[in-house]
Amino acid sequence: MAIVDALPGPYSFDPATTALIVIDMQRDFMEPGGFGETLGNDVAQLRRTIEPTRALLAAARAAGLTIIHTREGHRPDLSDCPPAKLNRGDPSLRIGAPGPMGRILIRGEPGHDIIDELAPAPGEPVIDKPGKGAFYATDLGERLTAGGIRSLVVTGVTTEVCVHTTVREANDRGYECLVLADCVGSYFPEFQAAGLKMIAAQGGIFGWVAESPAFIAALQPVKEPTWN
């Protein structure tokens, strides 16, 4: 078992039964000129996660960790987008409306795709989800079960919405979740801070929180001592 220095205490995991989940690192959320910025959000708050996540992906790939990416978006006919989600905000900036990178949050549009810096490697699955949580109306649960996965390392955006929803869903399903603080982001610093505190509160009510360098270090094989 590998061990990570985390809050509220050490996080133990077996790399063979652990998956890295990279949530919604999409152009519409992350890039200047995208949907997120048109709503008045500061995308720099999300873009600070790119370099830590890129380093994390490299380490996870080198260690042979299971890696799964997600994208939030809907069918072009919006048949999988309920009114409770669709009818929010300015009508000209709602899901399916024309946006700076194509129709907003529609599968196949340029803005729906994952940013180039964090593009999935060949063979890494990309799960398209119509909701905020990665388990809702997807085959994520089946994939994890088939792979014998018991622990999840969660990254992505945004901390208080899709990350939190996925961690809560995973916790209810019995997964041990570690959220990497420098690899998740919110447009709102106060939401970022509160969201991370809520995960690790009360002895880890939803999971653990750590920094990515601590997790990367735990992935490194232990070197046997050499004797002269």
Legacy VTK file of the C-alpha trace (Angstrom):
# vtk DataFile Version 3.0
C-alpha trace
ASCII
DATASET POLYDATA
POINTS 228 float
0.000 0.000 0.000
1.131 3.539 -0.757
0.486 6.351 1.728
-0.118 10.062 1.085
0.202 12.822 3.676
-3.316 14.269 3.564
-6.140 15.824 5.557
-7.667 14.712 7.856
-4.989 11.998 8.045
-2.850 9.655 5.944
-4.510 8.307 2.791
-3.612 4.713 1.927
-4.165 3.276 -1.532
-3.162 0.405 -3.760
-2.184 1.753 -7.214
-3.535 -1.432 -8.806
-7.053 -0.644 -7.564
-6.928 3.151 -7.861
-8.228 5.351 -10.686
-7.415 8.975 -11.449
-10.561 10.878 -12.468
-10.020 14.120 -14.422
-13.276 16.049 -14.434
-14.421 18.439 -17.174
-11.146 20.133 -18.158
-12.994 21.553 -21.155
-12.289 24.544 -23.381
-15.612 26.239 -22.595
-14.733 26.272 -18.902
-10.967 26.719 -19.011
-9.985 28.951 -21.929
-10.084 32.724 -22.335
-13.011 33.628 -24.559
-14.952 30.510 -23.605
-18.387 30.134 -22.080
-17.092 30.483 -18.519
-15.448 33.808 -19.233
-18.517 35.158 -21.053
-20.386 34.742 -17.766
-17.923 37.137 -16.137
-15.744 34.481 -14.498
-11.977 34.690 -14.073
-10.652 31.654 -15.946
-7.221 32.192 -14.387
-8.693 30.642 -11.233
-9.152 27.407 -13.192
-6.064 27.617 -15.391
-3.751 27.450 -12.373
-4.682 23.764 -12.208
-3.276 22.964 -15.656
0.426 22.560 -14.875
-0.064 20.530 -11.670
-2.531 18.285 -13.476
-0.211 17.848 -16.435
2.582 16.713 -14.091
0.136 14.444 -12.284
-0.990 12.818 -15.537
2.603 12.143 -16.546
3.337 10.472 -13.208
0.102 8.476 -13.253
0.782 7.231 -16.783
4.317 6.240 -15.870
2.967 4.297 -12.886
0.328 2.529 -14.981
-2.578 4.028 -13.047
-6.094 3.795 -14.483
-7.023 7.247 -15.853
-10.546 8.348 -16.796
-11.566 11.759 -18.171
-15.047 13.289 -18.161
-16.787 16.001 -20.160
-20.043 17.703 -19.252
-22.327 18.221 -22.217
-25.548 17.322 -23.953
-26.920 15.836 -27.131
-27.526 18.358 -29.904
-31.306 17.969 -29.525
-31.037 18.624 -25.746
-33.119 15.536 -25.019
-30.864 14.738 -22.062
-31.016 18.239 -20.551
-33.973 18.696 -18.172
-35.716 22.084 -17.916
-34.423 22.484 -14.354
-30.916 22.693 -15.818
-31.698 24.262 -19.178
-33.719 27.238 -17.973
-30.982 29.008 -16.053
-29.456 32.435 -16.626
-29.522 34.736 -19.636
-31.418 32.982 -22.485
-28.654 33.981 -24.908
-26.089 32.119 -22.783
-28.016 28.964 -21.934
-26.998 25.412 -22.806
-27.379 24.900 -26.550
-27.223 28.604 -27.410
-24.539 29.806 -29.832
-21.373 30.580 -27.898
-17.840 31.726 -28.658
-16.739 28.101 -29.192
-19.861 26.675 -30.792
-23.127 25.731 -29.151
-22.687 25.892 -25.387
-22.065 22.517 -23.707
-23.126 20.501 -26.755
-21.236 17.324 -27.544
-19.053 17.609 -30.616
-18.718 21.401 -30.431
-15.196 22.863 -30.057
-15.911 24.264 -26.586
-17.037 20.874 -25.319
-13.649 19.274 -25.914
-10.846 18.852 -23.371
-8.062 21.434 -23.524
-4.957 20.468 -25.489
-2.670 20.660 -22.458
-4.567 17.849 -20.722
-5.661 15.826 -23.732
-6.363 12.148 -23.010
-3.699 9.714 -24.122
-4.640 6.904 -26.509
-6.669 4.294 -24.682
-7.783 6.581 -21.836
-11.583 6.613 -21.742
-13.532 9.855 -21.953
-16.976 9.727 -20.343
-19.564 12.205 -21.584
-21.897 13.076 -18.738
-25.134 15.065 -18.944
-25.113 16.007 -15.274
-22.787 17.448 -12.707
-21.846 14.120 -11.162
-19.743 11.661 -13.156
-21.902 8.668 -12.126
-25.273 10.030 -13.216
-26.467 8.584 -16.573
-22.993 7.237 -17.443
-21.202 3.892 -17.327
-18.535 5.102 -14.887
-19.723 2.789 -12.114
-19.630 -0.226 -14.398
-16.155 0.668 -15.642
-14.809 0.999 -12.109
-16.361 -2.272 -11.018
-14.996 -4.101 -14.062
-11.537 -2.711 -13.328
-11.606 -3.701 -9.673
-11.232 -0.057 -8.636
-11.744 0.796 -4.966
-10.002 4.179 -4.602
-10.450 7.388 -6.614
-8.073 10.310 -6.964
-10.222 13.210 -8.115
-9.145 16.313 -10.050
-10.856 18.834 -12.304
-13.368 21.667 -12.299
-15.212 23.106 -10.670
-14.487 22.211 -7.073
-17.870 23.060 -5.590
-19.982 21.723 -8.467
-18.858 18.755 -10.590
-15.949 17.717 -8.368
-18.023 17.835 -5.191
-20.982 16.089 -6.776
-18.786 13.282 -8.098
-17.002 12.814 -4.755
-20.327 12.670 -2.912
-21.667 10.142 -5.415
-18.494 8.079 -5.075
-18.598 8.192 -1.282
-22.166 6.847 -1.296
-20.938 3.993 -3.497
-18.139 3.054 -1.109
-15.109 4.527 -2.877
-12.260 6.059 -0.886
-11.682 9.462 -2.502
-8.617 11.679 -2.452
-9.062 15.198 -3.855
-5.886 16.973 -4.959
-6.245 20.607 -3.938
-3.891 22.084 -6.539
-5.544 20.083 -9.343
-9.111 21.244 -8.679
-10.348 24.761 -9.215
-13.260 27.146 -8.795
-13.952 30.542 -10.346
-14.544 31.734 -6.772
-11.664 31.472 -4.261
-14.063 31.369 -1.318
-15.882 28.387 -2.857
-12.561 26.638 -3.467
-11.531 27.000 0.167
-14.913 25.984 1.561
-15.307 23.090 -0.861
-12.007 21.532 0.157
-12.751 21.997 3.861
-16.114 20.291 3.468
-14.558 17.161 1.957
-12.113 16.538 4.789
-14.330 17.811 7.628
-15.509 15.589 10.487
-12.776 13.031 10.015
-13.106 12.916 6.237
-16.854 12.890 5.752
-16.465 12.640 1.969
-12.754 11.836 1.628
-9.246 13.193 1.941
-7.486 16.294 0.587
-3.809 16.537 -0.377
-1.460 18.332 -2.768
-0.452 16.591 -5.980
3.318 16.435 -5.216
2.529 14.304 -2.160
0.498 11.897 -4.281
3.140 11.783 -7.020
5.790 10.986 -4.413
3.659 8.128 -3.114
3.509 6.666 -6.622
7.284 6.372 -6.858
8.656 2.881 -6.212
10.524 2.486 -2.943
14.221 2.082 -3.610
15.939 -0.783 -1.894
19.020 0.218 0.104
22.370 -0.561 -1.482
25.132 -2.114 0.546
28.789 -1.638 -0.198
LINES 1 229
228 0 1 2 3 4 5 6 7 8 9 10 11 12 13 14 15 16 17 18 19 20 21 22 23 24 25 26 27 28 29 30 31 32 33 34 35 36 37 38 39 40 41 42 43 44 45 46 47 48 49 50 51 52 53 54 55 56 57 58 59 60 61 62 63 64 65 66 67 68 69 70 71 72 73 74 75 76 77 78 79 80 81 82 83 84 85 86 87 88 89 90 91 92 93 94 95 96 97 98 99 100 101 102 103 104 105 106 107 108 109 110 111 112 113 114 115 116 117 118 119 120 121 122 123 124 125 126 127 128 129 130 131 132 133 134 135 136 137 138 139 140 141 142 143 144 145 146 147 148 149 150 151 152 153 154 155 156 157 158 159 160 161 162 163 164 165 166 167 168 169 170 171 172 173 174 175 176 177 178 179 180 181 182 183 184 185 186 187 188 189 190 191 192 193 194 195 196 197 198 199 200 201 202 203 204 205 206 207 208 209 210 211 212 213 214 215 216 217 218 219 220 221 222 223 224 225 226 227
